[in-house]
Amino acid sequence: MDRRTALLGMVSTIALAGAPVPAFAQKKEVTFALILPLSGAWARAGELSRKGAELAVEDINKNGGIKALGGAKVRLVVADAGDSPETSKTAAQRLLSQEPDIVGGAGAYVSSFTLAVTEVTERAGVPWLTLSYADSITGRGFKYVYQTSLTASRQAASALPTIVELATSATGRKPTKVGIVMDNTASPVSFTKPMREGGIKALGLDLVVDETFTPPLSDAGPMMQKVRAARPDFLLLLPTATPDIKLTLEKLTEIGLPRTLLPVINNGGPMGSPDLLRIVGKETLEGAMFFTANWGSKGMEDVIADYKKRTGDPWITQDSLSHYGHMLILKEAVERAGTTDREKVNAAIRSMDLTDGPARFFAGGRVKFDETGKREGARIVLVQWQNGEPVTVYPPEAAVAKPIWPKK
């Protein structure tokens, strides 16, 4: 399979073509877009997301392209969202200006970046898929934005009862104290909002430490000392950038609060980045948990094995898995529309109801969107670091291992 890459300023174009086709049979390329942070604190997550999308495009083209368009090949154009909502918005504006034939797209990973990017794509009428969590993404009345993850508030509603149940089952007593340390990006803000507005109190918990910082974090010491003094039964540790996760976990261990003494729960894919194992180490990560919208689970053994073989990565993350699925959703929409007209492609996404094909790549196993763009049937997944690998431990039907909670 031939592959060529060209740079257009901040935009890189990946053209993936299969075997040559006679000139009379060639069809127009179908352009999909991807906007992700490929520089700055969230670059690694962006790279993993891009990897999943590129693999999907390779597979689409290898298997005959868009059949409804005579085998037209998919062309993926990628833009760097940078490290802020402002750079994300600029990237979206530049990409749409340089690539007027974009049919649909996906990204921008960090919820605040996604909010900025989708302001641009919505005005242009470009169907856009995202795994970002913030409720506000699909709370603005937009018609071209689709959220494949369970939203942050819904994750929060599921997460706390799950944590309390796990803790009670493991220790024989119900936890009474919880701590929160988080950054101020859109996803953790949305995730903790319903907790602070009654969710914590409804479960009989006291919020004994509540700290928020602006990333990147320079010194985790003062916040972690507050955690040590408050002694919560578990800590919701919610940085979204890998360097901040590293800094906070290492500081907790340094002050005598390893995961074997203080259960730590994160929200989102960065806690499962393969880089963490290399830069933080197996011992520091062991037992750490995180809720996420998607992860390699029971029944996906072939998908995981294929990904590992093709990429060399030790496991598949939420980012790669979801963006592989996003490209398949766009492909299916173009097939159903029979055209690259954005309005018709968007209508095809709106009417989609799948339990196979692209649905296999999303927790809950269904691709159907409600009137706001939220995916119906989306579920939360709990992953835990065990023996140097993040493995799915909840829900039971998707789990590949049992959760481990400190029995203190």
C-alpha positions, 0 to 999 in steps of 0.5 A: 500500500502506497503512502505519501505525506505532505505538509501544509503549514500546521496541516499534514495530509496523509493520502493512503491509496491501494492498488492502481485503478484504471483512469476511467474507473478512478473516483474522487477522493473522500477527505476526512479531517482530524484535529488533535493536540500534537504538540504541548502537554497533551501531545502523546494522547494526540499521537495515540488518537492519530494512530488509531485514525490512520490505521482505520483509513488504511483498513478502509482503503485496503478493503475497497474504499467507499464502495458506494462511490465506486471505491473512492479512497479516503484521504485523511488531513491532520491539524495540530490543535496546539496547547490551548483553545485559541490555537485549536480554533485557529487550527480548525479555521486554517484546516477548513480554509485549506481543505474545502472538500472535507466531508467530516472529521474527529478530534480535538481531545481536550474538552476545552479544545473541542468546544473551540474547534466545534464552534468552527466546524458547526458554522461550516456544517462539517459533521464532527465526532469526538470522545471529549467528555464535557457535557457542554459539547453537546449542550449547545444545540449544535446539529453537526457535533456527535459525542461518542463517549459518556458525558462527564456528568453521566460518568460522575453519576456512575463513578461514585456509586461504583467506587463506594461499592468496590470499597465496601466490598473489599474492606467491609466498611463503607468509605466516609471521606473523599478528596479531589485534586484536579486541573481546571480543564473542561472535562474534570470540571464537568465530571466533579460538578454533580458530585459537588452539587449533591452527589458526594453528600447523597452517598454519605461522603464528606469532601475533606480536601478539594484542590484545583490547579491550572496546568501545567503543574510546577509543584504538587507538594502543597496539594499532596500535603493537604491530602495527607493531612485530610486522610480521605478514604480515596482520592479523585486525582484528576489531572488531564496531562501526562506530566501532571499525572506523573508529578502528583503520583510521585509526590503521593508516593514520596510522602508515604501515600502509595496506592496500597494505602490510598486508592487513587481514581482518575477520569480519562485516558491519559492515566492509561498512556503507555508512556506512564509506565516508562516515565513513572514506573510499575511500582508507582502506578500499581493499583491506580484506577481510572474511569474512561469512556472506552478501553480494550475489553473482553471480546476484543482480543483480536482487535487488541492483538492486531493493534499491538502487532501493527503499532508495537504499542503494548496495549490499545488506549481509549484514544486509538480505539475511539478514533479508529471507530470514528473513521468507521462511522464517517465511512459508514455515513458516506456509504449510506449517503452515497455522496460527499454532500455534508448535509446528506452525510450528517443526515446519515449519521443522525439516522444511524443505529448500529450494533455491529461494524463501528459499534464494536469499537465503543463501550456499550456496543451501539452507535446511535445518537440522540437529538443532541448528538450524545451516543445512546447506550454509551457506558463507563469503563473502570481500568486499573493498573495491575502488574504493569498494564492497565486492564478493564475491571468494570463492568463485569461483562467487559472485565478481563480482571477483577478490581483490587482495593486496598484492605486497610 
